[in-house]
Amino acid sequence: MSENLPNNNPNEEVDLGVLFNAIGNFFNKIFGFISGILKAVYSSIIYLIKAVIENFKLISIVILAALLIGFGLEKMKEPVFYSEMLVKPYFNSKYQLVSNIDYYNSLLDSENYSSLATIFDISEEDIKTIKKFEIDIGPETENQLIQEYDEYAKSIDSVRAQDVSFEDFVENRDLYSSDVYSIKVESSKRDIFKNLSSGFNTTFNNEYSKKLMRVRDSTIAIKKATYINDLEKIDSLQSVYLGILKQESENGSMAIGIEGLLPLTQERTKTKEYDLFINEMAIRDSIRVLDELKIEESVYYDVITNFSEIGLISNDIQKRYTLILPGLAIIILFLMYVAIKVIKYAKEYEG
């Protein structure tokens, strides 16, 4: 009977005990580490609150002074207004558009107001009120981005397309990836923006875009001439088929009999009027598409929304001194407090 009893190996019990102790110590260290972090964060918060309470009067005075100074600066500076125009460039004129916006800003920086006045056909006094030009991607919906991603995926290798997710595609798009652009102008004069619209015409009229339009128009003319030639051939075939059908209808069914036996009936000629009709409709539809394309893209850009008559006041955070100065004051006070504590600790430290 004793031979059937399980034989417990003392070494195995010792190994299991060591393993459990190691696991327990591991979790204890993790909990201790997390607990230490929480205690450090809690202590830092309490220490910061204590510092604020002890120096509440000084902090209040500094923040109030910074707030008043910021408010005074905002009242002293002239107000800035802005307006935006949405445009849709054609024939790759967007490259010239982006380049010209940078050029306009460089003219402002160099105070070359006469050149800008010539470009936009307005007085130099009005040009001097302009602060800057900005260009950015226009508003885009999720569906538009998905369509662009599908077109991009079809244009590259299928294996490579699997490595580029929709999120990566959207994140890596640059300024030239859009078809609609927002042009923003800031000025100290509120009613100047409408006068700038005509000046952007020269932005899109560049030699490269003109060449692309000429190539497009020539291609459309060649395709349309080919389609018209095909229509003429179809019309000729239809006339032939109609002539055959008319002749057969006039002759009727010719029956020939041999001694009244084995009557023979003339078979009607097989024609393809329906197939010709389908081809004609397809060709006419192609011609319609070409005509619509030439009408829709007959200019170098379309203005989706123009500049407004009266600009909106700009609330740029960089010009909100009532927010910037108090924030800077708090940061400076915090750094000074930390510096004082560090210096005091260094003086009292005894190694």
Secondary structure, DSSP 8 states (H G I E B T S, - for coil): -GGGS----HHHHHHHHHHHHHHHHHHHHHHHHHHHHHHHHHHHHHHHHHHHHHTHHHHHHHHHHHHHHHHHHHHHS---EEEEEEEEE-TTTHHHHHHHHHHHHHHHHTT-HHHHHHHHTS-HHHHHTEEEEEEEE----HHHHHHHHHHHHHHS-HHHHHHS-HHHHHHT--GGG-SSEEEEEEESSTT-GGGGGGGGHHHH--HHHHHHHHHHHHHHHHHHHHHHHHHHHHHHHHHHHHHHHHHHHHH---EEEETTEEEEE-------HHHHHHHHHHHHHHHHHHHHHHHHTSSSEEEEE---SS-EE---GGG-HHHHHHHHHHHHHHHHHHHHHHHHHHHH---
